[in-house]
């Protein structure tokens, strides 16, 4: 039986969709917009990865792209390429184009991938701008379902995903191609959105069909390019903005995700948050920001597993607020973590001193993105929390598309720049060139927490280096400049070091990592009545392995508050810990798990 919130939401949805279908919603006046600038900006180039965790992921992703390029339809066998061809091109475009922005030397093979795909698109595009992978009647038209004559919006066949899912992933790919220097990509994309913004025979039905939330960020993404037009935002306001849903977010309604009536509950709802952020930046309308912050709090508090995996998926549900199901195989969808990183990256640039956004990005990258590729380099659709991890696929799934895009742009999340200096968000061996400073960071994080940042080049005058003190850091973090202690700062903040930097100046610090045991509070309780918990080491989710079978929930013979004291570090393998009194059990990072049996939520006494 539908609960009262769901029933009310469905009524409000039907009212608004009817208004949309009748063309009754108006956009705001662009002359009254008050655009919002980012306080600090993530770089689009100028960062070089050095040996370490992220470089391994980045290089493996390039190998995957080059391997796919040699395959028919870029896939290892039949997959989603024929059904969603625009996303198939987008996977390769973004992967190759984004990688080119960060490679120290030009990669001819990657450049050829970008130029060849854009050339094919240019030849196929219609004069009116429509990108011609398939005729409109295979995606944009609306087919009524006779069995549901009273429904305002019927669910179409699977091809309905093309008008939103395919369009927006393709939009991302074309923007990436433009940023890496392809001169044809942005004019082609602009022509497509000119067609889209004027397609009022299709726009009334744009929210109708499968996975419609995919379509929400498209126009705002287009707007924030050099070729953007106000119409890109106005189209969203008239045909895609859902006021009743924004009202739920502003009111912090816990079921706003799980009972979203426009489609099945899905981590793709996070794309609404991405759209809200970009519409806020375009217009300055506080309502967009209020809805975004409310939705962020709802998702963070009730739809995310300990460790960062998404706890809401399109199958195996429903997934009520704080249900945190871990037994279903439909869990921890890779797309959800990608979208969560994109949302937090926007919030981090809007409010760079708010450490929590960088913390969410760090946890998602190191625990989920770092785990989503198997030993062959293929992508796991789900990142399960117990049992045996999925084998990866190379068939152009949504998780392959989104993770390829995300991994190819990993360097951009390490730093930010403003007019006065540099922000250090993640601890990764790398270099960055900015207007004022060239920095080199050395660290073996997450295996070692000692960090050295050296000034390699400097402009004259004062500049700041603002460094994140993560919320997981145990105790205060002491900072040294050229070996001299300058300050100690509390976790969950940024330290701002202002001075006239000289070449060779060195900042050193160590964020102490420690264990934290998090009690599991979801609906998958253990059959023996014992509590379940997850073990974190700093931001790293730990997985328990040992002599237990798939489907069995292992038991640690101590209470949760005693667990940290029972762990014995391995003398040879970093971040590996055996359990005192139970030598058959071993904790190691979740990102190191491949195909062995594991459990991230064992029971404790």
C-alpha positions in Angstrom: 0.0 0.0 0.0 1.3 3.4 -0.9 2.2 5.5 2.1 0.8 9.0 2.7 3.9 10.8 1.7 4.2 8.8 -1.6 0.5 9.4 -2.3 0.8 13.1 -1.8 3.9 13.3 -3.8 2.2 11.5 -6.7 -0.7 13.9 -6.6 1.7 16.9 -6.7 3.7 15.4 -9.4 0.6 14.8 -11.6 -0.5 18.4 -11.1 2.9 19.8 -12.1 3.4 17.4 -15.0 0.0 18.4 -16.4 1.0 22.1 -16.1 4.3 21.2 -17.9 2.5 19.3 -20.6 0.1 22.2 -21.2 3.1 24.6 -21.5 1.9 26.5 -18.4 5.4 27.0 -16.7 7.4 30.1 -17.5 11.1 30.7 -17.2 12.6 33.7 -15.3 13.8 36.9 -17.0 17.5 36.5 -17.8 17.9 40.3 -17.3 17.2 39.7 -13.6 19.6 36.9 -13.1 22.5 37.4 -10.7 25.1 34.9 -11.7 27.2 33.4 -8.9 30.9 32.9 -9.3 32.8 30.0 -7.7 35.0 31.2 -4.8 37.7 28.7 -5.9 38.0 26.8 -9.1 39.2 23.3 -9.9 41.8 23.3 -12.6 41.1 21.9 -16.1 44.7 21.3 -16.8 48.1 21.9 -15.2 48.1 19.0 -12.8 50.4 16.0 -13.3 49.9 12.8 -11.3 53.0 11.0 -9.9 53.2 7.4 -8.8 50.5 6.4 -6.3 46.9 5.4 -5.9 45.2 7.8 -8.3 47.9 7.5 -11.0 47.4 3.8 -11.1 43.6 4.3 -11.7 44.3 7.0 -14.3 46.8 4.9 -16.3 44.6 1.8 -16.1 41.7 3.9 -17.5 43.8 5.0 -20.5 44.6 1.3 -21.1 40.9 0.5 -21.0 40.1 3.3 -23.5 42.8 2.2 -25.9 41.6 -1.4 -25.6 38.0 -0.5 -26.3 39.1 1.5 -29.3 40.3 -1.7 -30.9 36.9 -3.4 -30.4 33.9 -3.4 -32.7 31.5 -0.8 -31.3 34.1 -0.2 -28.5 32.6 -3.1 -26.6 33.6 -6.6 -25.6 30.6 -8.4 -27.1 27.0 -7.3 -27.4 25.9 -4.6 -25.0 24.2 -1.3 -24.8 26.0 0.3 -27.8 23.1 -0.2 -30.3 20.5 0.8 -27.7 22.4 3.9 -26.4 24.8 4.9 -29.1 25.3 8.5 -28.0 26.6 7.4 -24.6 28.9 4.9 -26.3 30.6 7.7 -28.2 30.5 9.8 -25.1 32.3 7.2 -23.1 35.2 7.2 -25.5 35.1 11.0 -26.1 35.2 12.0 -22.4 37.7 9.3 -21.5 40.2 10.2 -24.3 39.6 14.0 -24.1 39.8 14.4 -20.4 42.9 12.2 -20.3 44.6 14.5 -22.8 44.1 17.4 -20.5 46.3 15.8 -17.9 48.9 13.9 -19.8 52.4 15.3 -19.7 52.9 14.6 -23.4 50.5 14.6 -26.3 49.0 11.1 -26.8 48.4 10.6 -30.5 46.1 7.6 -30.0 43.8 9.5 -27.6 43.7 12.5 -29.9 42.8 10.3 -32.8 39.9 8.8 -30.9 38.5 12.3 -30.2 39.0 13.6 -33.7 37.6 10.5 -35.4 34.4 10.4 -33.4 33.8 14.1 -33.8 34.4 13.8 -37.5 31.7 11.0 -37.8 29.3 13.1 -35.7 29.8 16.2 -37.9 29.1 14.2 -41.1 26.0 12.6 -39.6 24.4 15.8 -38.0 21.4 17.2 -39.7 21.2 20.8 -40.9 18.7 21.7 -38.1 21.3 20.6 -35.5 19.7 17.3 -34.4 22.4 14.7 -33.6 21.3 11.9 -35.8 22.0 8.6 -34.1 18.3 7.6 -34.4 15.1 9.3 -35.6 13.1 11.3 -33.1 10.3 8.8 -33.1 12.7 6.2 -31.5 13.2 8.4 -28.5 11.4 11.7 -28.3 7.8 10.9 -29.3 5.3 9.7 -26.7 3.3 6.5 -26.9 0.2 6.2 -24.8 -0.4 3.0 -22.9 -4.1 2.0 -23.3 -4.1 0.0 -20.1 -3.6 3.3 -18.1 -6.0 5.8 -19.7 -6.1 8.0 -16.7 -2.4 8.4 -16.2 -1.0 11.8 -17.2 2.4 10.5 -18.2 2.9 6.9 -19.3 6.2 5.0 -19.2 7.4 4.4 -22.8 9.7 1.7 -24.0 13.4 1.5 -23.2 14.2 3.8 -26.1 12.8 6.7 -24.1 16.1 6.7 -22.2 17.7 8.1 -25.3 16.2 11.5 -25.1 17.6 12.1 -21.7 20.2 9.6 -20.7 21.9 9.4 -24.2 21.6 13.2 -24.7 23.2 14.2 -21.5 26.1 11.7 -21.5 26.7 12.8 -25.1 26.7 16.4 -23.9 29.4 15.6 -21.4 31.5 13.9 -24.1 31.2 16.8 -26.5 32.1 19.3 -23.8 35.2 17.3 -23.0 36.2 17.1 -26.7 35.9 20.9 -26.9 38.0 21.5 -23.8 40.8 19.3 -25.2 41.0 21.5 -28.3 38.6 20.0 -30.9 37.1 23.0 -32.6 34.1 21.3 -34.1 32.7 19.8 -30.9 31.2 22.9 -29.3 29.5 24.2 -32.5 27.9 20.8 -33.1 26.7 20.7 -29.5 25.4 24.2 -29.7 23.4 23.4 -32.8 21.9 20.3 -31.1 20.8 22.4 -28.1 19.3 25.1 -30.4 17.2 22.3 -31.9 16.4 20.9 -28.4 15.4 24.2 -26.9 12.9 24.9 -29.8 11.5 21.3 -29.9 8.2 22.3 -28.2 6.4 19.3 -29.9 8.7 17.0 -27.8 9.6 19.1 -24.7 6.2 18.7 -23.0 7.0 14.9 -22.8 10.6 15.2 -21.9 10.0 14.0 -18.3 8.0 11.1 -19.5 9.7 7.7 -19.9 12.5 5.7 -18.4 15.2 7.4 -16.2 14.0 10.9 -17.0 16.2 12.4 -14.2 19.1 11.8 -16.6 18.0 14.8 -18.6 18.1 17.4 -15.8 21.8 18.5 -16.0 22.0 18.8 -19.9 20.9 22.4 -20.4 22.8 23.8 -17.4 26.0 21.9 -18.6 25.5 23.5 -22.0 24.9 27.0 -20.5 28.2 26.9 -18.6 30.3 26.5 -21.8 31.6 29.4 -23.9 28.7 28.8 -26.3 26.0 28.8 -23.6 22.8 30.7 -24.1 20.0 31.8 -21.6 17.6 29.4 -23.5 19.6 26.5 -22.1 18.5 27.4 -18.6 15.0 28.6 -19.6 14.3 25.2 -21.2 15.1 23.6 -17.8 12.9 26.0 -16.0 9.9 25.5 -18.3 10.1 21.7 -19.0 12.4 20.0 -16.5 12.4 21.9 -13.1 10.0 20.1 -10.7 8.9 22.6 -8.0 7.1 20.0 -5.8 10.4 18.0 -5.6 12.4 21.1 -4.8 9.9 21.9 -2.1 10.5 18.4 -0.6 14.3 19.0 -0.6 13.9 22.4 1.0 11.7 20.9 3.7 14.3 18.1 4.3 11.6 15.4 3.6 13.5 12.1 4.2 11.5 10.2 1.6 12.1 12.7 -1.2 14.5 10.3 -2.9 12.9 6.9 -2.1 9.4 8.0 -3.0 10.2 10.2 -6.0 7.1 9.6 -8.1 8.6 10.6 -11.5 10.4 7.3 -11.9 11.7 4.4 -9.9 13.9 5.3 -6.9 17.4 5.5 -8.3 20.8 7.0 -7.5 20.2 8.9 -10.8 18.1 11.3 -8.7 21.5 12.8 -7.7 21.6 14.4 -11.2 18.8 16.7 -10.0 21.4 18.1 -7.4 23.9 18.7 -10.2 21.3 20.6 -12.2 20.3 22.6 -9.1 23.9 23.7 -8.5 24.4 24.8 -12.1 21.0 26.6 -12.3 21.9 28.4 -9.0 25.2 29.6 -10.5 23.4 30.8 -13.7 20.6 32.7 -12.0 21.6 33.3 -8.4 18.1 32.1 -7.3 18.4 31.2 -3.7 15.7 28.6 -4.1 18.0 26.4 -6.2 20.7 26.6 -3.5 18.2 25.9 -0.6 16.9 22.8 -2.5 20.5 21.6 -3.3 21.6 21.9 0.3 18.5 20.2 1.6 18.9 17.3 -0.9 22.6 17.0 0.0 21.7 16.5 3.7 18.9 14.0 3.0 21.1 11.8 0.8 24.1 12.0 3.1 22.1 11.1 6.2 19.9 8.3 4.8 20.9 7.0 1.4 24.7 6.4 1.6 26.4 3.5 3.2 29.2 3.8 5.7 32.3 4.1 3.4 30.5 6.1 0.7 28.7 3.5 -1.5 25.2 4.6 -2.6 22.4 2.7 -0.8 19.7 3.4 -3.3 19.5 1.6 -6.6 16.9 1.0 -9.3 16.2 -2.7 -8.6 15.9 -5.0 -5.6 14.2 -2.3 -3.6 12.3 -0.3 -2.4 15.1 1.5 -0.5 13.4 3.6 2.2 15.3 6.3 4.1 18.0 4.7 6.3 17.1 1.1 5.2 20.8 0.6 4.1 20.1 -2.8 2.5 23.4 -4.7 2.0 22.0 -8.2 1.2 20.5 -7.3 -2.2 22.9 -7.6 -5.1 21.6 -4.3 -6.4 23.8 -2.1 -4.2 26.5 0.4 -4.4 26.0 1.4 -8.0 29.1 3.0 -9.4 27.1 5.7 -11.1 25.9 6.9 -7.7 29.4 7.6 -6.5 30.3 9.3 -9.7 27.3 11.6 -9.5 28.0 12.3 -5.8 31.5 13.4 -6.6 30.2 15.7 -9.3 27.7 17.3 -6.9 30.2 17.7 -4.1 32.8 19.2 -6.5 30.3 22.0 -7.3 29.6 22.6 -3.6 33.3 22.5 -2.8 34.0 25.3 -5.4 31.0 27.4 -4.1 32.2 27.0 -0.4 35.9 25.9 -0.5 36.4 26.2 3.3 33.6 23.7 4.0 35.8 20.6 4.5 32.9 18.1 4.3 32.6 18.3 0.5 36.2 17.4 -0.1 35.8 14.6 2.5 32.9 13.1 0.5 34.9 13.3 -2.7 37.9 11.6 -1.0 35.8 8.8 0.5 34.0 8.1 -2.8 37.2 8.0 -4.8 39.3 5.9 -2.6 36.6 3.4 -1.5 34.2 3.1 -4.5 35.9 4.5 -7.7 39.1 2.8 -6.6 37.1 -0.5 -6.3 34.9 -0.3 -9.4 37.4 -1.7 -11.8 38.3 -5.4 -11.7 41.7 -6.9 -12.3 41.1 -6.9 -16.1 40.2 -3.2 -16.0 36.5 -3.7 -16.6 33.8 -1.9 -14.7 31.6 -3.3 -11.9 28.0 -2.1 -12.1 27.5 -2.6 -8.4 30.0 -2.4 -5.5 28.6 -4.9 -3.1 29.3 -4.7 0.6 29.5 -8.5 1.3 29.9 -11.8 -0.5 31.9 -11.8 -3.7 32.4 -8.7 -5.8 30.9 -8.6 -9.3 32.9 -9.2 -12.3 33.4 -6.1 -14.4 31.9 -5.7 -17.9 32.8 -3.9 -21.1 29.4 -3.5 -22.7 28.8 0.3 -22.4 26.7 0.2 -19.2 26.0 3.5 -17.5 28.6 2.7 -14.9 31.2 2.1 -17.5 30.4 5.5 -19.1 30.3 7.5 -15.9 33.4 5.9 -14.3 35.4 6.3 -17.5 34.5 10.0 -17.5 35.3 10.4 -13.8 38.6 8.5 -13.7 39.9 10.4 -16.7 39.4 13.7 -14.8 40.8 12.6 -11.4 43.6 15.2 -11.3 41.1 18.1 -11.2 39.9 17.1 -7.7 43.2 17.4 -5.9 43.5 21.2 -5.9 41.6 24.4 -6.4 42.8 27.9 -7.3 41.6 31.3 -6.5 43.1 34.7 -7.2 45.3 34.6 -4.1 46.7 31.1 -4.1 46.0 27.3 -4.0 43.7 24.9 -2.1 44.9 21.4 -1.4 41.9 19.1 -1.1 43.3 15.5 -1.6 46.6 14.1 -0.6 48.1 12.7 -3.8 51.6 12.7 -5.2 51.3 15.3 -8.0 52.4 18.7 -9.3 50.2 21.8 -10.1 51.0 24.9 -12.0 48.9 28.0 -11.1 49.2 31.7 -11.8 51.2 32.3 -8.6 52.8 29.0 -7.6 54.0 25.7 -8.9 53.8 23.1 -6.2 54.9 19.5 -5.9 53.1 17.2 -3.4 54.8 14.0 -2.2 52.9 11.3 -0.2 52.1 7.6 -0.1 48.6 8.2 1.1 46.5 6.2 2.0 49.4 3.8 3.0 51.2 6.6 4.8 49.8 9.9 6.0 53.0 12.0 5.9 52.7 14.8 3.2 55.4 17.1 1.8 54.4 20.1 -0.3 57.3 22.0 -1.9 57.3 25.3 -3.8 59.0 24.7 -7.2 58.2 28.1 -8.8 56.7 31.3 -7.4 55.5 34.7 -8.5 56.5 37.7 -6.5 54.2 38.7 -3.7 52.2 37.0 -1.0 50.1 33.9 -1.8 48.2 31.4 0.3 48.4 27.6 0.4 45.2 26.4 2.1 45.5 22.8 3.1 42.6 20.5 4.2 42.7 18.9 7.7 40.4 16.0 7.1 37.6 15.3 9.6 39.0 11.8 10.0 42.4 13.1 11.3 42.9 11.9 14.9 43.7 14.9 17.0 45.1 18.1 15.7 47.5 18.3 12.7 50.8 20.2 13.2 52.2 22.1 10.2 55.9 22.8 9.6 57.4 25.3 7.1 61.0 24.5 6.3 61.1 22.4 9.4 59.7 25.0 11.8 56.4 24.4 13.5 53.9 27.2 12.5 50.5 26.0 13.8 48.3 23.1 14.8 44.8 22.9 13.5 41.7 20.9 14.3 40.1 18.2 12.1 37.4 19.2 9.6 38.9 22.5 8.5 41.5 24.2 6.3 44.7 25.9 7.4 45.6 28.9 5.4 49.4 29.6 5.1 50.1 33.1 3.8 53.6 34.3 3.0 56.0 35.4 0.3 56.9 32.0 -0.8 60.4 31.2 -2.1 61.5 28.4 -4.4 62.4 25.4 -2.3 60.0 26.3 0.6 58.6 23.2 2.1 55.4 22.5 4.0 55.2 19.2 5.9 52.5 17.6 8.0 51.0 14.3 9.0 47.3 13.7 9.4 47.1 10.8 11.9 44.9 8.0 10.7 43.1 5.9 13.3 40.4 3.3 13.5 36.7 4.2 13.9 34.0 1.5 14.3 30.6 2.5 12.9 27.6 0.6 14.1 25.3 -0.6 11.3 21.8 0.8 11.7 20.1 -0.5 8.6 17.4 -3.1 8.0 19.7 -6.1 7.2 20.3 -7.2 10.8 22.3 -10.4 11.6 20.2 -13.5 12.3 21.9 -14.2 15.6 20.7 -11.0 17.0 24.2 -9.5 17.3 24.9 -6.1 16.1 26.8 -5.4 12.8 29.5 -2.8 12.3 31.9 -1.4 9.7 35.5 -0.6 10.3 37.1 2.5 8.9 40.8 3.4 9.0 40.8 7.1 8.4 38.6 7.5 5.3 39.3 3.9 4.1 36.6 1.3 4.3 38.0 -2.0 5.5 36.7 -5.4 4.4 36.9 -8.6 6.5 38.2 -11.7 4.8 39.0 -15.2 6.1 37.6 -18.7 6.6 33.9 -18.0 6.0 31.6 -18.7 3.1 29.7 -16.5 0.7 26.4 -15.7 2.3 27.8 -16.2 5.9 28.0 -13.2 8.1 31.3 -13.6 10.1 31.4 -12.9 13.8 34.1 -11.1 15.7 34.2 -12.2 19.3 34.3 -8.9 21.0 32.2 -5.8 21.3 32.4 -2.9 18.8 34.2 -0.7 21.2 36.9 -3.4 21.7 37.5 -4.1 18.1 40.2 -1.5 17.4 42.3 -2.9 20.3 42.1 -6.4 18.8 43.7 -5.5 15.5 47.3 -6.5 14.8 49.1 -4.8 11.9 50.7 -7.0 9.3 54.5 -6.6 9.3 54.7 -6.9 5.5 51.4 -5.7 4.0 50.4 -2.1 4.8 46.8 -1.5 5.9 46.3 -5.3 6.6 45.2 -6.2 10.1 44.6 -9.6 11.7 42.2 -10.0 14.6 43.7 -11.1 18.0 42.3 -14.5 19.0 40.9 -15.1 15.6 43.9 -15.5 13.3 41.7 -16.8 10.5 40.3 -13.3 10.0 42.0 -10.4 8.2 40.9 -6.8 7.6 42.2 -5.1 4.5 41.0 -2.1 2.3 37.8 -2.7 0.4 39.5 -1.3 -2.7 42.0 -4.3 -2.6 39.3 -6.9 -2.7 38.9 -8.6 -6.0 37.1 -12.0 -6.1 37.6 -13.4 -2.6 34.8 -13.8 -0.1 34.5 -10.7 2.1 32.2 -8.8 4.4 32.2 -5.1 5.2 29.6 -5.5 8.0 30.5 -8.4 10.3 28.8 -9.0 13.5 30.2 -8.2 16.9 29.1 -9.4 20.3 
